[in-house]
């Protein structure tokens, strides 16, 4: 297939490279020249395991090119829109500027028989609106909505071997069948391997995506709410999660209590979903998502309060080590990162914060130049009165008291992700605190 991918961020760059890896001819298009020149040189502009490898094989094969020139889309038959839909400034709704701009600039290059495929996470109703614009500008061209379920850190695997495919296609039987046939060709490998496929209408496809993220966010906030109860009763939320997780109706995954969810997806998606429900006159149906959001944000405050408590009532001029800045391990993404938020809040209280992360320092520094960043864990913990483990990178999960004991000023540690062995730290004389665990 000849494919264009418009938007080369975390989603689009991985999608473009993965489509080329699958044997398609792909052009990735983005307005950001820095991103395009990096991708053209075969260098991933962000950290994503496996991406550098497929970028270089695909570029070497000649099947993958990148450009800022939208006219390059003219040679493709299938056009993926993979631009961001961030939270709008001063509102909970999604900012649709980039999706609309991407389609605007694509329309002049569409021809009859082309398929525009929306991948971005959008408010329900968007696909129907965009389909009209496609039909007006290019009679004979079609639109489908094909939400993306990739997880950062596993993005390449999730794109090449997704756990399910969802196509939202036109109600018109003939157009819908044509769109499905084209998408089946794009995803021939996954379909051949028996990947479950749901073919549905636009609204359902759009809602599948936001419902999935809302469910995951709710699951995390559920266990974090239980963690709050565990904290006042002496119960252990990790053992509780293990116990309820054995019930296959509940399942253990996404029941890790800690400092909560962040990233470029879950937080803004639950807010935009709630805002869209209000526009549709059904605000109360999703009003629980406000509580999900509030529980999530309270966990960050809980860590800040714990630090102050451990420091005897105030953090001012006290050295605090922050291990982890990315919103989750194996990513350099700091969008809405709970770890970075906690570091910023402590800095605001006058604490002497030294923060580190294996991959996210550059992004964190660009956003919060007021923070002090150090490259190594050892430099971060040196003379610290309290150590915070906030993103569970493999190296941090392996941390044992011996590694840092001789460096710190005070043997106090907050395990924001419940990944350390509490007994081990306590028996080494540390004041060890976790989230929802004694
Ligand atoms: C999420 C969804 O998991 C993907 O399915 C979806 O495609 C993607 O958003 C998207 O909309 O593009 P992602 O943002 O990469 O993927 O991250 P997750 O793995 O979902 O983690 C989100 C946050 O939840 C992280 O901050 C993580 O630390 C936190 N989390 C996760 C917990 O606090 N507890 C858990 O048990 C699991």
Boltz pocket constraint, residues with backbone or C-beta under 6 A from the ligand:
constraints:
  - pocket:
      binder: B
      contacts: [[A, 121], [A, 148], [A, 149], [A, 150], [A, 151], [A, 152], [A, 153], [A, 213], [A, 216], [A, 220], [A, 253], [A, 254], [A, 255], [A, 256], [A, 257], [A, 258], [A, 259], [A, 260], [A, 261], [A, 262], [A, 263], [A, 264], [A, 265], [A, 266], [A, 327], [A, 328]]
      max_distance: 6.0
